[in-house]
Amino acid sequence: MPKQSDPEVVPRDNQLPPQSEAVENRRTGPDIIAQYLKTLPAAPGVYRMLNADGDVIYVGKARSLKARVSNYARLGGHTNRIARMIISTASMEFVTVRTEAEALLLEANLIKRFRPRFNVLMRDDKSFPYILMARDHDAPRILKHRGARNRKGDYFGPFASAGAVNRTITMLQRVFLLRTCSDSEYESRTRPCMLWQIKRCSGPCTGEISLEDYDKLVDEAVRFLRGESQSVREKYQQLMAEAADKLEFERAANYRNRLWALAHVTADQSINATGIEEADVFAAHQEGGQTCIQVIFFRTGQNWGNRAYFPKADRSLEADEILSSFIAQFYDDKPVPRLILTSHDLPERELLAEALTTKADRKVEVSNPKRGPKTDLIAHAAANAREALQRRMAETASQTALMKGVAERFGLGSPPRRIEVYDNSHISGTDAVGAMIVAGPEGYAKNQYRKFNIKSDTMTPGDDYAMMREVLTRRFKRLAAETVTQVSASETQSLTRQDPRNIDAVSGIAEPNSEDTEDLTIVPDRPDLVLIDGGAGQLAVAREVLAEIGIDGIPLIGVAKGPDRDAGREHFHIPGEPRPRMLEPRDPVLYFIQRLRDEAHRFAIGTHRAKRAKSLTANPLDEIAGIGPTRRRALLRHFGSAKAVSRAGIEDLKAVSGISAEMAQKIYDFFNEKRN
């Protein structure tokens, strides 16, 4: 199968004929789309539809660009979703490719990049964790890995979650006694650590096992992770029998314990995977206008976990359409297995298989089994999808009730859709950080949490008011700048709506931004309520900051612990009220606000600890350009400490392995310039 070719951009003469810029900015709809048909090729490609502000609102692929775009040059016969999309279109962009399969891959890439409002969107695009057997050291290390796979070693995955990886690594430690410590810890050990004592590591760092024997353990672990668990088990059974025959009962007991741990690993990970070595199972369930897609991963004949996704999609789309678009985006930046099983017969199943085969450079099968053992896997995934969606809907209903309760208790005009909570953390003013957490209709919006490193040098250490002022100023200045941009965009849209041709065209059809199309689960950028962890003083600071920036209409509440800092007796400070309020001790809204405050506190403390840990382990050698882990390790071995390196002369530095005359001069200049 040929590799994916670089797309060919359609020439400039395929764009709209020259027009007045002012007129162009006000024209949208079928008339604009029709003008592209004159020069569009009947070739495979990808098209982008843009609104009057230049934002991409839809990305699509076509076997024939000319034929597909001609369908949009009229309003009749479309669903409301497509009609709204056509009305909003002010311009289009095109890219041609060699095949429709390549167009499908490019479409998925562009959807993830631009996140158009009329496409099906993946909401959780976090990378999957892998197990890495790192081989850039004499004693290979097993560890969890995310991100680019550019480190030397063997990668196994993907796993559905970090927890699944951690459990598997723990089991592998018990079976194969592999090290998990960092290279710096390995180099600094003078006696075995606790993991060796509890039989989780074979102790290569202090010579408890030779590197040759340790490599054998590594090879056995790699074979197991590649699916050769039976051969590893047979080898341990043979070694156990040989040790018992020689009356070496302690060694035999060690092999027996490994066999027990090995059986535990395989029993924990093999769930209905008969005959399946490498596959991903996708099942979709729709209910209440929402869709859940459950993904189960099988690698080397083992179940490596599952994950539920809740893609954003128009309510009118069927489950098979959403699932097809989701799978194409899912593998945009992930390795493709040899087999993909789906709960629905996808509308373009063969095309999707061809596209994924092109991407993986080997045959990929996309199947919707109707009978046999694979249907049990589909049923299992579908049941998980249904249960996950029902849990989410129940949680959302509970969250909605709590939001309504907050609005009632504090006299808000409507239930808040975005609550921001602020807290600070420091120790005597050192490593000070501010934290913002966000809660929305579906609970915590963790992808919108923000941390603020306190930057002011003139601030008195430990001044909570000054820290809160800096955090709020930075947050709301950015919000004010974004608001100005949005107002400018809305003015342009109002001009578009005033064009008589568009008013005629949209007769009887909802406008693109009408409330019936609004996704109420999306957390907006502007908060509807701000909670400050503190009393009247912190609240006064927040009011001053918003007044200085010129932002009004955002309710502010200070949440202060009551007498003796007892939870449940919180005082709520509200602007304009002379005395703080208290809620009933058993009020669910009180518990809800306590959870929000505690989450902000947890996030602030975690951020502070991470910053403090980084400052404690910071090494001045890391600041020198050209000093990587190998040279740093050589310098520390030679001199004993970074402080000793800073006092060394150029000749002493040149004596270190791997340090050239030029690098020695650079190190010397770095420390001596700092002294001066």
SULKA-V711325 format. One line per field, one symbol per residue. phi: phi as a letter, one per 40 degrees, with the letter a starting at -180 (. if undefined). psi: psi as a letter, one per 40 degrees, with the letter a starting at -180 (. if undefined). Layout:
# SULKA-V711325
phi->???
psi->???
This chain:
# SULKA-V711325
phi->.ccccccbccdccccccdaccccdcbbahdccccccccbcccbcibbbbbcccgccbabbbacbdccccccccaccgbcdcccccccccbabbbbcbcbcccccccdcccccccfcccccbccbbccccbcbccbcacbdbbacbbgccbccibbbicbcaccccccccccccccbfccbcccccdcccbacccccccgbacgccbgcbccccccccccccccccchcccccccccccccccccccgcccccccccccccccccccccbcbfbdgbcaabbbbbbbaggbbbbbbbbbbfgbcbhaacbbccaccccccccccccccccdccbbccccbbbbcbcccbccccccccccccgacbbbbbcbagcccccccccccccccccccccccccccccccccccccbgccadcbabbbbabaabfgcfcbbbbbbbbcbhccccbcbbbccbcccccdgcccccccccccccccccccccccccccccccccccccdccccccdgbccdbcccbcccccccccccabbbcibccccccccccccccgbbgbcbbcbbccdffcchbcbbcbdgbcbccbbddbcdccccccccccccccccccccccccccccccbdcccccgcbdcccccccccbgaccccccccccccccccgbccccccccccccccccc
psi->hiihihihhhideeiiihihddddeehiadddddedddehifiiahihhiadeehheihiiidhdddddddeeidieiiddddddddehdiiiihiididddddddddddddddfideihhhdhfiiiiihhghffidgiihiihiahgeihahhhaiididdddddddddddddefiieiidddddeheiiaddddefeiefddeediidddddddddddddddeefdddddddddddddddddefgddddddddddddddddddddehhffhehdhihhhhihhhfeihhhhhhhhhfeihfiiihigihiidehiddddddddddddedfiihidhhhieihidfdddddddddddefihhhhigieiadddddddddddddddddddddddddddddddddddddefidihiehhhhiiihihfeifhiiihihiadfahgdeeiiihhheheehhhegddddddddddddedddddddddddddddddddddehddddddehehiideideehheehhidhiehhhhgaaddddddddddddddfhiehhhhhhiiahefhhefihhhhhehdiiiiiidehdddddddddddddddddddddddddddddehhddeehhehaddddddddddedidddddeiidddddehhehiddddddddddddddd.
